[in-house]
């Protein structure tokens, strides 16, 4: 098949929310490792992918204009960034009262090694106007009709110029697959997936923040916490940006039956603005906590694997819980803050198991 | 298209999210009283089902509707947004549609089970396919056919029509998936009539034209 752009036959399975367009979730079992395999990496689409065009070019506009194909990026210094990509609506299904949108459980996230070039290097090539304060990002995915707004995203210039922000052409060492935004997508470590614009068509500097539905109405959070189910004035909202500090348990799986003995609780933890400082786990539904061992390199927008073995000799029902703490002093809350669009769910992940001989 | 939605509600649904959970992870909310209001007549139900096919389903998979499980008031909000984005509903249609959706996909129903797709099938579903018998068409001929048969609903520029609700075709993956496009053309879908007599050559010409339309 031309253009599937993944070496070897993809293996594994994804959970299906919708197939047209593809909204596919990574099964929890994969969250026990530092790198999520590309083949089972979650797929989120607003309008579905554009037609597959591996030679699609990207227009950069600052003081001057520059049209680049993925091959042209080889002129810039290549960098690699390991970062978590998480959909702003991950775990939306757990918000109560329920909110409209794809009802993701915990699998709209993954960590990959992204290869590309620094956005700052490309912007410096075209020149950044003195009065520029934002960049506007546009992908090649078109809405289904003329009255449906295009998906536009704006990010502050400072975030664009951060050395971790890259235009990626590879994911886990292979050409970026079509489903993940190939040939070129943005990578904004520590920020929610809606900023990681896929199928990049244009990037331009501008004085003012980007406008339009997805900036002014969609992807916004209450400025301060509101009661679950409460109405929200759009004037009291801010754009969703930084990932929340959270952890997710990969195993044991919820509802599993385990023989008495050693039970390992394993999962991943990450924060958007800082590194993970520690992860604590409990086997008695949060009554007592133990610090778990961490694997991987700490850093903002990166996940680390946590593991801890509990010895359970008494049969019965147990509830494993994990909670993450970040290096800025932030702690994963027991209950996520409800918001009308169901973004950034970050409550403790609880997993019930039955220990029986 | 009249597949029962209940077929997608599998009994294992509680396992989708924490099966043992009784705390914050519990996914079964209290039953809102609005979902227990009067039911729809057979005629209303038929009208609502047709509205779903003619409007919602132009862009959204049924699974997305099924997993929402919103209250009538929430559906009214969603439908209002969708009307702004197109969805030319009949007069008074939004109230009936909200009543129907909030009962068909009831807030107190368990979440539909998530099925699995292999990574290979997922990749192939958006890949380019070989043109086969639809290859080598004339874009010039396709342009004439498009203007005659398609543009009333899909727009002169191929970017869709808000009133007729023909979807955008420009730069969509289906223009490189000839067999799929041909099936829709020959059988019709939702509001779209079937063009059963269109020859492979003519469909090939339409595809060639769609590929040169600019976004």
Contacts between the chains, C-beta under 8 A, distances in Angstrom:
chain1	res1	chain2	res2	distance
A	1	B	123	7.8
A	1	B	124	6.3
A	1	B	127	4.6
A	1	B	128	7.1
A	1	B	129	7.8
A	2	B	127	7.5
A	2	B	128	5.3
A	3	B	127	6.1
A	3	B	128	5.3
A	4	B	123	5.0
A	4	B	124	7.2
A	4	B	127	4.8
A	6	B	123	6.5
A	9	B	120	5.8
A	10	B	118	7.8
A	10	B	119	3.7
A	10	B	120	5.0
A	10	B	122	7.6
A	10	B	123	5.3
A	11	B	118	7.9
A	11	B	119	6.0
A	11	B	120	7.4
A	12	B	118	7.5
A	12	B	119	4.9
A	13	B	116	4.2
A	13	B	117	6.6
A	13	B	118	5.5
A	13	B	119	6.7
A	14	B	116	7.0
A	14	B	117	5.5
A	14	B	119	6.3
A	14	B	122	5.8
A	15	B	114	4.1
A	15	B	115	7.5
A	15	B	116	6.3
A	16	B	63	7.4
A	16	B	114	6.0
A	16	B	115	5.0
A	16	B	116	6.8
A	16	B	117	5.0
A	17	B	63	6.5
A	17	B	64	7.2
A	17	B	67	6.8
A	17	B	114	6.7
A	18	B	60	7.6
A	18	B	61	3.9
A	18	B	63	5.0
A	18	B	64	5.0
A	19	B	61	6.3
A	19	B	63	7.7
A	19	B	117	7.2
A	19	B	125	6.6
A	20	B	61	5.3
A	21	B	61	8.0
A	22	B	122	6.5
A	22	B	125	6.9
A	22	B	126	6.7
A	23	B	64	7.8
A	24	B	117	6.6
A	24	B	122	5.9
A	25	B	114	6.9
A	39	B	119	3.7
A	39	B	120	8.0
A	39	B	123	7.7
A	40	B	119	5.7
A	43	B	122	7.1
A	48	B	126	7.7
A	48	B	172	7.5
A	48	B	173	6.9
A	49	B	126	5.5
A	49	B	173	5.8
A	50	B	171	4.7
A	50	B	172	7.1
A	50	B	173	7.3
A	50	B	215	7.6
A	51	B	171	4.7
A	51	B	172	6.1
A	51	B	173	5.5
A	51	B	175	5.5
A	51	B	176	5.6
A	51	B	211	7.9
A	52	B	126	7.2
A	52	B	127	6.8
A	52	B	128	5.2
A	52	B	173	6.4
A	52	B	176	6.1
A	53	B	171	7.9
A	93	B	16	8.0
A	93	B	17	6.2
A	93	B	27	6.4
A	93	B	67	8.0
A	93	B	111	6.7
A	94	B	17	6.7
A	94	B	24	7.5
A	94	B	25	6.1
A	94	B	27	6.7
A	96	B	27	7.9
A	96	B	29	5.3
A	97	B	29	6.1
A	98	B	29	6.2
A	98	B	68	7.8
A	98	B	69	6.2
A	98	B	70	6.6
A	98	B	74	8.0
A	98	B	107	7.0
A	100	B	68	5.9
A	100	B	70	6.0
A	100	B	74	6.4
A	100	B	77	7.7
A	100	B	78	5.3
A	102	B	64	6.9
A	102	B	67	7.7
A	103	B	67	4.4
A	103	B	68	7.3
A	103	B	111	6.5
A	105	B	16	6.3
A	105	B	17	5.4
A	105	B	114	7.7
A	140	B	171	6.5
A	140	B	215	6.9
A	142	B	159	7.1
A	142	B	168	5.4
A	142	B	170	6.3
A	142	B	171	5.8
A	142	B	172	7.3
A	142	B	215	5.6
A	143	B	160	7.9
A	143	B	168	6.7
A	144	B	58	7.1
A	144	B	59	4.6
A	144	B	86	8.0
A	144	B	160	6.0
A	144	B	167	4.5
A	144	B	168	5.4
A	145	B	59	7.8
A	145	B	85	7.1
A	145	B	86	4.7
A	145	B	159	7.6
A	145	B	160	3.8
A	145	B	161	7.0
A	145	B	162	5.5
A	145	B	165	7.0
A	145	B	167	6.5
A	145	B	168	6.2
A	146	B	155	6.7
A	146	B	159	5.5
A	146	B	160	5.5
A	146	B	161	7.1
A	146	B	162	5.4
A	146	B	168	7.8
A	147	B	84	7.2
A	147	B	85	5.3
A	147	B	86	5.1
A	147	B	162	4.3
A	148	B	85	4.6
A	148	B	86	6.6
A	149	B	85	7.7
A	177	B	123	6.9
A	178	B	123	7.9
A	178	B	126	5.8
A	178	B	127	7.2
A	179	B	122	7.1
A	179	B	123	6.8
A	179	B	126	6.1
A	254	B	15	7.4
A	254	B	17	7.7
A	254	B	18	4.4
A	254	B	19	5.5
A	254	B	20	6.4
A	254	B	21	7.5
A	255	B	15	5.8
A	255	B	18	7.5
A	255	B	19	3.7
A	255	B	20	6.0
A	285	B	23	7.6
A	317	B	20	6.9
A	319	B	20	6.9
A	334	B	24	6.8
A	335	B	24	5.1
A	336	B	24	7.8
A	347	B	24	5.3
A	347	B	25	7.5
A	348	B	24	7.3
A	349	B	25	7.6
A	350	B	18	6.1
A	350	B	21	5.9
A	350	B	23	6.0
A	350	B	24	7.3
A	350	B	25	5.2
A	351	B	18	6.4
A	351	B	20	7.9
A	352	B	18	6.2
A	352	B	19	6.5
A	352	B	20	2.4
A	352	B	21	6.5
A	353	B	20	7.7
